[in-house]
Amino acid sequence: MDYLYSGNVLVVDLQKGETRESILDEELIESKLGGAAVNLELFKQYESMDPVVIGSGLFTSTMIPGSAMSVVTTRSPTADRIMHSPIVNFMGAELKLAGFDFIVVHGHSPKPVYLWLHDEIADLLPADEIWGQDTWKTVDYIREEQGEERIQVLSIGPAGEKGGSIAQAVVNYWSEGDKIGLGKRLGDMRLKAICTRGMGELELADPASFLALCLPAMEDARTKLVDSQGIEGLMPNMDLKNFNEVRHRNSACFGCPWPCRTFAKYNESPAVLKEAHTEPGMQIIDAPGFAALLSEGFDAIEASRLMETSSRIGVEPVGVSPMLKGLTYQEAKSRIVEMGSSQTNVSSVPTIKGACRSDLFSPFAPNGGEEHTLALAYVLGICPRYAVKTGLDRTRVSQFIKACTDLEVEPATLEDIERSVLV
C-alpha cells in the first residue's frame, strides 16, 4: 500500500500456534476504506473459523482529530450476531503503527498464550504464568517481560478464562469499550492478551494539504468542545454525587482534543499532582459502566472502586450492576470477585440509554448520535463518542481522504460504505 496502511494482514491460527502474513488487497481499501467495513469482508472470508477480526480505520493514528480507534469485529456470544467494538486509548493507534493493518485470529490454543505485535513481527508466547491472574498483573507481567513500560495491552481476567459472557476484555488497566462479550471469545480461545508497541510511520499523499485541513478541523473541534470536559461531557445530566472528592484530572486518547476521561484518585489525595502511591486510583473511561454503578445506589467513590475491581477481574460493569443491587460496597466487591471464579452469564448486550444501534455497535458512546455517523466513524477509525459530539462533515472527510491517499471518494460513496456496515 502507498499511503496510511502498511499493506499487511496478519492471520493467527491459535490451534496450530502459527502466524502468517498476507497482502492487504488495495481494491478492498479503495472500495471499503478500512475499519469495520474491511473487517466485515475479512470476517466473511474466514467465517467458517468463527474469527475475531481487529482492524484499523483509514484515519487511525493520524493527526485528524479523534483518530484513536481500532475496531474489533466478531460474533458476540451474547447477541449471537456480528458486532463491532472499539479499542481506543493509545492501543487503537499503536496496533496500526506496529505494522499490521488488520488481524484475523481463529482457532483454540491448546495452552494459554498471548500475542505480541511489534515492528511488523508477531509472536505467540506462552501465558501459563499469567493465566489465572487479573488484568492489572497481566499488564505488569507483559511489560516487564518485554522490557517496555509503554506496551499497550488488551487482556482478559479470571472472568474471561471461566468463559462467562459477563467477561470483558480490558485495555491496559481500565474498563473500556467491550460490551459485546469479547472477553468470553478470547477466553474460549485461550488467548490471554493481545499486546503491541507501535513505533512505525504513516505516509501521506499530500502532507501540505493534509496539514492545511487538520488545523481548521482541530479549531472547529475545540470550539464545539470548549464547555465539555471529563465524564460530565458524556453524562451531562447524571448526578455524579461526591465525585469531586476524588476527581484528579481529565485526559484524552491519542490525537484527540476532547479530554472525556477522568482519573479518580482515591488511594491518595487528588490534589497532589505527583502519584506517590503505586495504585492511586482508577481511570474512568467506561462512562456507561460508571453510570450503571451510580444508579444502583453506590456513591462516586464506591463506584470508582468497583470499576477498579471489575477491570481487574475482567467483568463488564453495566451487566454486573443489577447483580449488585441492594448490596453494601464490601458485599458488591466480594460479589464481583466471586464472578471471576465462576461462569457468570448475561442474557444480552447491555441496553444503555442514549446509545445508538446497540445491536450492532458496542454501546461505548452513551451520548446519542445516529447510525450513519457511527458507521462512518467505525470505518475511518474516529472515536464514536467524539464523532457523535462534534459530527462528521462528509465533504471534509472526502477532502481528507484525497490528501491522505489521493483517492477520489465522494460523499455519496461514503454513504454507500456506511450502509455496507449497517447490516
ZAROTOR-370428 format. One line per 8 residues: number of its first residue (from 1); their letters; for each residue x, y, z of N, C-alpha, C. Coordinates in steps of 0.2 Angstrom, whole numbers. Layout:
N
NUM = A = X Y Z X Y Z X Y Z  ...
//
This chain:
423
1 = MDYLYSGN = 4 -6 0 0 0 0 4 6 0  2 11 -3 6 18 -4 5 22 2  -1 23 5 -2 28 10 -7 25 15  -5 27 21 -9 26 28 -10 19 30  -8 14 26 -8 7 28 -1 4 26  1 -1 30 7 -4 28 6 -10 23  0 -12 22 -2 -17 17 -1 -24 20  -1 -25 27 0 -31 30 -7 -34 33
9 = VLVVDLQK = -9 -40 32 -14 -43 36 -11 -49 39  -12 -49 46 -9 -55 50 -15 -60 51  -14 -66 50 -18 -71 51 -15 -76 57  -19 -77 62 -16 -80 68 -20 -87 69  -17 -92 68 -20 -99 69 -18 -101 76  -23 -101 81 -21 -102 88 -21 -110 89  -24 -114 85 -24 -121 86 -17 -124 84  -14 -121 79 -8 -123 76 -2 -119 80
17 = GETRESIL = -4 -114 83 1 -110 86 5 -106 80  2 -104 75 6 -101 69 3 -94 67  7 -90 65 5 -84 62 8 -83 55  4 -80 50 6 -79 44 4 -72 41  7 -69 36 5 -63 34 3 -64 27  -2 -60 25 -4 -59 18 -5 -52 16  -5 -51 10 -5 -44 7 -12 -41 7  -13 -35 10 -19 -32 10 -21 -29 3
25 = DEELIESK = -27 -32 1 -30 -30 -6 -31 -23 -7  -27 -19 -11 -28 -12 -12 -36 -11 -15  -38 -15 -19 -45 -14 -21 -50 -14 -16  -49 -18 -10 -53 -19 -5 -53 -12 -1  -47 -9 0 -47 -2 3 -50 3 -1  -49 3 -8 -52 8 -12 -60 7 -12  -63 1 -11 -70 1 -11 -73 1 -4  -69 -1 2 -72 -1 8 -68 4 13
33 = LGGAAVNL = -63 7 11 -58 11 15 -55 8 21  -58 5 26 -55 2 31 -60 1 37  -57 0 43 -61 -1 49 -66 -7 49  -72 -5 51 -77 -10 51 -79 -13 45  -79 -9 39 -81 -11 33 -76 -17 30  -70 -16 31 -65 -21 29 -65 -27 34  -66 -25 40 -66 -31 45 -72 -36 43  -78 -33 41 -83 -37 39 -81 -42 33
41 = ELFKQYES = -78 -39 28 -76 -43 22 -71 -48 24  -66 -47 29 -62 -52 31 -65 -57 35  -70 -55 39 -74 -60 43 -78 -65 38  -80 -62 33 -84 -67 28 -79 -72 25  -73 -70 24 -68 -74 21 -66 -80 26  -66 -79 32 -64 -84 37 -70 -86 42  -76 -85 39 -82 -86 43 -83 -93 46  -81 -98 42 -81 -105 45 -77 -106 51
49 = MDPVVIGS = -72 -101 52 -67 -102 58 -70 -98 63  -75 -94 63 -78 -90 68 -72 -85 71  -70 -81 67 -64 -77 69 -65 -71 73  -60 -68 76 -60 -62 79 -56 -58 75  -59 -52 72 -55 -48 67 -54 -41 70  -48 -39 70 -46 -32 73 -43 -28 67  -46 -22 66 -44 -18 60 -43 -11 62  -39 -8 59 -38 0 60 -42 3 55
57 = GLFTSTMI = -44 9 56 -48 13 52 -43 17 47  -46 20 42 -42 23 37 -38 29 40  -41 32 45 -38 38 48 -34 36 54  -35 30 57 -32 29 63 -24 30 63  -22 33 69 -15 35 70 -13 42 67  -18 45 64 -16 51 60 -17 57 65  -16 63 62 -17 70 66 -24 72 65  -28 68 62 -35 70 61 -39 69 68
65 = PGSAMSVV = -42 74 70 -45 74 77 -49 68 79  -48 65 84 -52 59 86 -50 52 83  -44 52 79 -42 46 76 -38 41 80  -41 39 86 -38 35 90 -40 28 90  -45 26 86 -48 20 86 -46 14 81  -45 8 84 -46 2 80 -52 -1 82  -54 -6 78 -61 -9 78 -60 -17 79  -64 -20 84 -65 -27 84 -71 -29 81
73 = TTRSPTAD = -71 -34 76 -77 -37 73 -77 -44 75  -83 -46 78 -83 -53 79 -90 -55 81  -92 -62 82 -98 -64 84 -99 -63 91  -104 -59 93 -105 -58 100 -108 -64 103  -105 -67 109 -108 -73 112 -115 -71 115  -116 -65 117 -122 -63 120 -128 -62 115  -126 -58 110 -131 -56 105 -132 -61 99  -127 -66 99 -127 -71 93 -127 -68 86
81 = RIMHSPIV = -124 -62 85 -123 -59 79 -117 -55 79  -115 -53 72 -109 -50 71 -109 -43 74  -104 -41 78 -105 -34 81 -98 -31 81  -97 -24 82 -91 -21 82 -90 -17 89  -84 -17 91 -82 -14 97 -76 -10 97  -75 -4 100 -69 0 99 -63 -2 103  -58 0 101 -51 0 105 -49 7 104  -49 10 110 -46 17 109 -40 18 114
89 = NFMGAELK = -40 23 118 -34 25 122 -28 26 118  -23 23 119 -17 23 114 -16 17 111  -20 11 113 -19 5 110 -22 5 103  -27 8 101 -30 8 95 -25 11 90  -22 16 91 -17 19 87 -11 15 86  -8 12 91 -2 8 91 -3 1 88  -9 -2 88 -10 -8 84 -8 -7 76  -10 -1 74 -9 1 67 -1 2 66
97 = LAGFDFIV = 2 6 70 9 8 70 14 2 71  11 -4 74 15 -10 75 16 -13 68  13 -11 63 14 -14 56 9 -19 53  3 -20 57 -2 -24 55 -8 -20 54  -11 -19 48 -17 -15 47 -23 -19 50  -23 -26 49 -29 -30 50 -26 -37 53  -30 -39 58 -28 -45 61 -34 -50 62  -33 -56 59 -38 -61 60 -36 -67 64
105 = VHGHSPKP = -39 -68 70 -37 -73 75 -43 -78 75  -41 -85 74 -46 -90 74 -43 -96 78  -47 -101 79 -45 -107 82 -45 -107 90  -43 -112 93 -42 -113 100 -35 -115 102  -32 -111 106 -25 -114 108 -25 -119 113  -21 -124 112 -21 -130 117 -18 -127 124  -14 -122 124 -12 -119 130 -13 -112 130  -13 -108 136 -14 -101 136 -8 -98 133
113 = VYLWLHDE = -10 -93 129 -4 -89 125 -6 -82 125  -1 -77 123 -3 -70 122 0 -68 115  -2 -64 112 0 -61 105 4 -55 106  10 -55 104 14 -49 105 16 -46 98  14 -40 96 15 -37 90 19 -31 90  24 -31 86 29 -25 86 34 -25 80  35 -20 77 40 -19 72 39 -24 66  32 -25 64 30 -30 59 32 -37 61
121 = IADLLPAD = 32 -38 67 34 -45 70 28 -47 74  26 -53 73 20 -56 78 23 -62 81  22 -62 88 25 -68 92 19 -71 96  18 -77 96 13 -81 100 17 -83 106  16 -81 112 21 -83 118 16 -86 123  20 -90 127 16 -94 132 13 -89 138  7 -90 140 4 -86 145 3 -90 151  6 -96 152 5 -100 158 6 -96 165
129 = EIWGQDTW = 11 -92 165 12 -89 171 7 -83 173  3 -81 168 -2 -76 169 -9 -78 169  -10 -84 167 -17 -87 166 -19 -88 174  -25 -85 175 -27 -85 182 -26 -79 185  -22 -74 183 -20 -68 186 -25 -63 183  -26 -57 187 -30 -52 185 -27 -48 179  -31 -43 176 -28 -39 171 -23 -35 173  -23 -32 179 -18 -27 181 -11 -31 181
137 = KTVDYIRE = -11 -37 184 -5 -41 185 -3 -43 178  -7 -44 174 -6 -47 167 -2 -41 163  -4 -35 163 -1 -29 160 6 -28 163  7 -29 170 13 -28 173 18 -33 171  16 -39 170 20 -45 168 22 -44 161  18 -43 157 20 -42 150 25 -36 149  23 -31 152 28 -25 151 35 -27 154  35 -30 159 42 -32 162 45 -37 158
145 = EQGEERIQ = 41 -42 156 44 -47 152 47 -45 145  44 -40 142 46 -37 136 51 -31 137  51 -29 143 56 -23 144 54 -16 141  47 -15 141 45 -9 139 38 -7 142  38 -2 146 33 0 151 27 4 147  28 5 140 23 8 136 19 4 132  20 -3 133 17 -8 129 9 -7 130  5 -7 125 -2 -7 126 -5 -14 126
153 = VLSIGPAG = -9 -16 131 -12 -22 132 -19 -23 132  -22 -27 128 -29 -29 128 -29 -36 131  -32 -37 137 -32 -43 141 -38 -45 144  -39 -52 146 -44 -54 150 -42 -56 157  -47 -56 161 -46 -58 168 -48 -65 170  -49 -66 176 -52 -73 178 -59 -74 175  -63 -69 174 -70 -70 172 -70 -72 164  -65 -70 160 -64 -72 153 -62 -79 153
161 = EKGGSIAQ = -57 -81 157 -55 -88 157 -60 -93 159  -65 -91 163 -70 -95 165 -75 -96 160  -75 -92 155 -80 -92 149 -87 -89 150  -88 -85 155 -94 -82 156 -95 -76 151  -101 -75 149 -102 -70 144 -102 -63 148  -102 -63 154 -101 -56 158 -94 -54 157  -90 -58 154 -82 -56 154 -81 -50 149  -76 -46 151 -75 -40 147 -67 -40 145
169 = AVVNYWSE = -65 -39 139 -58 -38 138 -56 -31 140  -51 -30 143 -49 -23 146 -43 -21 143  -43 -14 141 -37 -11 138 -32 -8 144  -26 -11 144 -22 -9 150 -25 -10 157  -26 -5 161 -29 -7 167 -37 -5 168  -39 -2 162 -46 1 163 -51 -2 159  -57 -3 162 -63 -5 158 -65 0 153  -66 -2 147 -66 2 141 -73 1 137
177 = GDKIGLGK = -71 -2 130 -77 -2 126 -80 -8 125  -77 -14 127 -80 -20 126 -86 -22 130  -92 -22 126 -98 -24 129 -102 -29 125  -98 -32 121 -101 -37 116 -99 -44 118  -95 -45 124 -93 -52 126 -86 -54 123  -82 -49 121 -76 -51 118 -71 -55 123  -72 -53 130 -69 -56 135 -70 -64 135  -76 -66 134 -78 -73 133 -75 -76 127
185 = RLGDMRLK = -75 -72 121 -72 -75 115 -65 -77 116  -61 -72 119 -54 -73 120 -52 -78 125  -57 -79 130 -56 -84 135 -57 -91 132  -62 -92 128 -63 -98 124 -57 -100 120  -54 -95 117 -48 -96 113 -42 -98 117  -42 -96 123 -36 -97 127 -31 -92 126  -33 -86 123 -29 -80 121 -30 -75 127  -24 -75 131 -25 -71 137 -24 -64 136
193 = AICTRGMG = -20 -62 131 -19 -55 129 -17 -54 122  -18 -48 120 -15 -45 113 -11 -39 115  -5 -39 114 -1 -33 116 3 -30 110  4 -23 111 8 -20 105 12 -14 107  17 -13 103 21 -7 104 22 -4 97  18 1 95 18 3 88 23 9 87  28 9 84 33 14 83 34 16 75  29 13 71 30 14 64 28 21 62
201 = ELELADPA = 28 22 55 26 29 52 21 28 47  17 33 45 12 33 40 14 38 35  13 36 29 14 41 23 8 44 20  8 50 18 3 54 16 4 55 8  -1 56 5 -1 58 -2 1 65 -3  -2 69 1 -1 77 0 0 80 8  6 79 11 6 82 18 4 89 19  6 93 14 4 100 15 -3 101 15
209 = SFLALCLP = -7 98 10 -14 99 10 -17 96 16  -14 90 19 -17 87 25 -16 91 31  -11 95 32 -10 99 37 -14 105 37  -15 108 31 -20 113 30 -27 111 32  -29 105 31 -36 103 33 -36 101 40  -31 99 43 -31 97 50 -31 103 55  -28 108 53 -28 114 58 -35 117 59  -39 119 54 -46 121 55 -50 116 58
217 = AMEDARTK = -49 109 56 -53 104 59 -52 104 67  -46 105 69 -44 105 76 -48 111 79  -47 117 76 -50 123 79 -58 122 80  -61 119 74 -68 118 75 -70 113 81  -66 108 81 -67 103 87 -67 107 94  -62 111 95 -61 114 101 -66 119 102  -69 122 97 -75 127 98 -81 123 101  -82 117 98 -88 113 100 -87 110 107
225 = LVDSQGIE = -81 109 109 -79 105 115 -77 110 121  -77 116 120 -75 121 125 -78 120 132  -84 119 132 -88 118 138 -89 111 140  -85 106 137 -86 99 139 -80 96 141  -79 94 147 -73 91 149 -75 85 154  -70 80 154 -71 74 158 -78 70 157  -79 66 161 -85 62 160 -92 66 160  -92 72 163 -98 76 163 -100 77 156
233 = GLMPNMDL = -95 78 151 -97 79 144 -101 73 141  -100 67 144 -103 62 141 -110 60 145  -110 63 151 -116 62 155 -118 68 159  -120 73 155 -121 80 157 -127 80 162  -131 75 162 -137 76 166 -137 71 172  -131 67 173 -130 62 178 -128 65 184  -131 63 190 -129 65 197 -123 61 198  -117 64 198 -110 61 200 -109 61 207
241 = KNFNEVRH = -114 63 211 -113 63 219 -107 66 221  -103 62 225 -97 65 228 -91 64 224  -91 64 217 -86 63 213 -80 68 214  -82 74 215 -77 80 216 -72 78 222  -74 74 226 -69 72 232 -63 68 229  -64 65 223 -58 60 221 -56 62 214  -60 67 211 -58 70 204 -51 72 204  -46 70 199 -39 72 199 -38 75 193
249 = RNSACFGC = -39 72 187 -38 76 181 -42 73 175  -43 77 170 -46 74 164 -40 73 158  -41 68 154 -36 66 149 -40 64 143  -36 64 137 -39 62 131 -35 56 128  -38 52 123 -34 47 120 -30 50 115  -26 46 111 -21 48 106 -25 53 101  -21 58 100 -23 63 95 -30 66 96  -33 66 102 -40 68 102 -40 75 106
257 = PWPCRTFA = -44 80 104 -44 86 108 -49 86 113  -53 80 114 -58 80 119 -56 76 125  -54 79 131 -52 75 137 -58 73 140  -61 67 138 -68 65 141 -67 59 146  -60 58 148 -59 53 153 -57 57 159  -59 54 165 -57 57 171 -54 52 176  -48 54 179 -45 50 184 -48 51 191  -50 46 194 -52 46 201 -47 44 205
265 = KYNESPAV = -44 48 210 -39 47 214 -41 46 221  -42 39 223 -45 38 230 -40 35 235  -34 33 232 -30 30 237 -24 35 240  -25 41 237 -21 47 240 -24 53 238  -22 59 240 -26 65 239 -26 67 232  -32 68 229 -32 70 222 -29 77 220  -28 81 226 -25 87 225 -17 87 223  -14 81 225 -7 80 223 -6 78 216
273 = LKEAHTEP = -2 82 212 -1 80 205 3 74 205  8 73 208 13 68 208 10 62 211  10 56 208 7 50 211 12 46 215  12 46 221 16 43 226 14 35 227  8 34 227 5 28 228 6 24 221  8 17 222 8 13 216 2 12 212  -4 12 216 -10 11 213 -15 17 215  -14 23 213 -18 29 216 -25 29 215
281 = GMQIIDAP = -28 25 209 -35 26 208 -37 23 201  -42 25 198 -45 22 193 -46 27 187  -45 26 181 -46 30 175 -53 28 173  -58 33 174 -65 32 172 -66 33 164  -65 28 160 -66 29 153 -73 26 151  -75 21 154 -81 17 153 -87 21 157  -89 27 154 -94 31 157 -101 27 158  -103 23 153 -109 19 155 -109 14 161
289 = GFAALLSE = -103 11 161 -102 7 167 -102 10 174  -99 16 174 -98 21 180 -106 23 182  -109 25 176 -116 27 177 -121 22 180  -120 16 178 -124 10 180 -123 8 187  -116 9 190 -115 8 197 -118 13 201  -117 20 199 -120 25 202 -128 24 203  -131 22 198 -138 21 198 -141 15 203  -136 11 204 -138 6 209 -137 8 216
297 = GFDAIEAS = -135 14 217 -135 17 224 -128 18 227  -123 16 224 -116 17 226 -114 25 225  -110 27 230 -108 34 229 -102 34 224  -100 40 222 -95 40 217 -88 37 219  -86 37 225 -80 34 227 -81 26 227  -86 24 229 -88 17 229 -88 14 222  -92 18 218 -92 16 211 -86 16 207  -81 21 209 -74 21 206 -71 15 208
305 = RLMETSSR = -71 13 215 -68 7 217 -70 1 214  -77 0 213 -80 -6 210 -78 -6 203  -77 0 199 -75 0 192 -68 -3 192  -64 -2 197 -57 -5 198 -57 -12 198  -62 -15 203 -62 -22 204 -65 -25 198  -70 -22 194 -72 -25 188 -67 -25 183  -63 -20 182 -57 -20 177 -52 -26 179  -50 -26 185 -46 -31 187 -48 -39 186
313 = IGVEPVGV = -54 -40 187 -57 -47 186 -59 -48 179  -60 -42 176 -62 -43 169 -70 -44 168  -74 -41 171 -81 -41 170 -84 -35 168  -89 -35 164 -92 -29 161 -97 -26 166  -95 -19 168 -99 -17 174 -106 -15 173  -109 -14 167 -116 -12 166 -120 -19 167  -117 -24 164 -120 -31 165 -120 -33 172  -115 -31 176 -114 -34 183 -118 -30 188
321 = SPMLKGLT = -120 -23 186 -123 -19 191 -129 -21 194  -134 -24 190 -140 -27 193 -139 -32 198  -134 -36 197 -132 -41 202 -130 -39 209  -128 -32 209 -126 -29 215 -131 -25 219  -137 -25 216 -142 -21 219 -144 -22 226  -144 -17 230 -145 -18 237 -139 -20 242  -133 -21 239 -128 -24 242 -124 -18 245  -120 -19 250 -115 -14 253 -109 -14 248
329 = YQEAKSRI = -105 -9 249 -99 -9 244 -95 -15 245  -94 -17 251 -89 -23 253 -93 -29 250  -99 -30 251 -103 -35 248 -102 -36 240  -103 -30 237 -103 -29 230 -96 -31 227  -91 -29 231 -84 -30 229 -83 -38 229  -85 -41 234 -84 -48 235 -88 -52 230  -94 -49 228 -98 -52 223 -95 -52 216  -92 -47 214 -88 -46 208 -82 -51 208
337 = VEMGSSQT = -79 -52 213 -73 -56 214 -76 -64 213  -81 -65 216 -84 -72 215 -86 -73 208  -88 -68 204 -90 -69 197 -84 -71 193  -78 -69 195 -72 -70 192 -70 -78 193  -73 -81 198 -71 -88 199 -76 -93 196  -81 -90 193 -87 -94 190 -89 -92 183  -93 -96 180 -95 -95 173 -102 -91 174  -101 -84 174 -107 -80 175 -109 -77 168
345 = NVSSVPTI = -115 -78 167 -118 -76 160 -123 -70 161  -123 -66 155 -129 -62 155 -133 -63 148  -139 -61 148 -143 -63 143 -143 -59 136  -140 -53 137 -140 -49 131 -134 -44 132  -133 -40 126 -129 -34 126 -132 -29 130  -128 -25 134 -131 -20 139 -135 -15 135  -141 -13 137 -145 -8 134 -144 -1 138  -141 3 134 -139 10 138 -143 15 135
353 = KGACRSDL = -146 19 139 -150 25 137 -145 30 133  -148 32 127 -144 36 123 -140 33 118  -138 27 119 -133 24 114 -137 22 108  -134 22 102 -137 21 96 -135 14 93  -139 10 90 -138 4 87 -134 -1 92  -137 -2 98 -133 -7 102 -133 -14 100  -137 -15 95 -137 -22 92 -132 -23 87  -128 -18 85 -123 -18 80 -116 -15 83
361 = FSPFAPNG = -116 -10 87 -110 -7 89 -110 -7 97  -105 -9 100 -104 -9 107 -106 -2 110  -111 -2 115 -113 4 117 -108 8 121  -103 10 118 -97 14 121 -99 21 121  -103 23 116 -105 30 116 -112 31 118  -112 34 125 -119 35 128 -122 41 126  -118 45 122 -121 52 120 -124 53 114  -128 48 112 -133 48 107 -130 47 100
369 = GEEHTLAL = -131 52 95 -129 51 88 -134 47 84  -132 46 77 -137 42 73 -132 37 70  -135 32 67 -132 26 65 -127 27 59  -128 32 55 -124 33 49 -117 37 51  -118 41 56 -112 44 59 -107 39 63  -111 34 66 -107 29 70 -104 25 65  -107 23 60 -104 18 55 -98 21 51  -99 28 49 -93 31 46 -87 31 51
377 = AYVLGICP = -88 33 57 -83 33 62 -80 26 63  -83 21 63 -80 14 63 -77 12 57  -78 15 52 -74 14 45 -68 18 45  -68 25 48 -62 29 47 -58 28 53  -60 25 59 -56 25 65 -56 31 69  -62 34 69 -63 40 73 -67 38 79  -65 40 85 -69 38 91 -76 39 91  -81 34 92 -88 36 91 -91 41 95
385 = RYAVKTGL = -88 41 101 -90 47 106 -88 53 104  -82 54 101 -80 60 98 -84 62 92  -85 57 87 -89 58 81 -96 61 83  -99 58 88 -106 60 90 -106 67 92  -101 68 96 -101 75 99 -99 81 94  -95 80 90 -93 85 85 -96 85 78  -98 78 76 -101 77 70 -96 76 65  -98 73 59 -93 71 54 -95 74 47
393 = DRTRVSQF = -92 79 45 -93 83 39 -91 78 33  -95 75 29 -93 71 24 -89 74 18  -91 80 17 -86 84 12 -79 85 14  -79 86 21 -72 87 24 -68 80 24  -72 75 26 -69 68 26 -67 66 19  -71 68 13 -68 67 7 -62 71 5  -61 77 7 -55 81 6 -49 77 10  -50 75 16 -45 72 20 -43 65 16
401 = IKACTDLE = -48 61 14 -46 55 10 -41 57 4  -43 62 0 -39 64 -5 -32 66 -3  -32 70 2 -25 72 4 -21 67 7  -24 62 10 -20 56 13 -19 51 8  -23 49 3 -22 43 -1 -22 45 -8  -24 51 -10 -25 53 -17 -31 49 -20  -36 46 -16 -42 43 -19 -47 48 -19  -51 48 -24 -57 52 -25 -63 48 -22
409 = VEPATLED = -65 50 -17 -71 47 -13 -76 52 -12  -82 52 -16 -87 57 -15 -91 56 -9  -95 61 -6 -99 60 0 -104 54 -1  -107 54 -8 -112 48 -9 -109 42 -8  -102 41 -10 -99 34 -10 -98 33 -2  -96 38 2 -96 37 9 -102 34 12  -108 36 9 -114 34 12 -116 27 10  -113 25 4 -114 18 2 -110 13 7
417 = IERSVLV = -104 16 8 -99 12 13 -102 11 20  -105 17 22 -109 16 29 -114 11 28  -118 11 23 -124 6 23 -121 -1 23  -115 -2 20 -112 -9 20 -111 -11 27  -110 -7 32 -108 -8 39 -115 -9 42  -120 -6 40 -126 -6 44 -131 -12 42  -128 -18 43 -132 -24 40 -135 -27 46
//
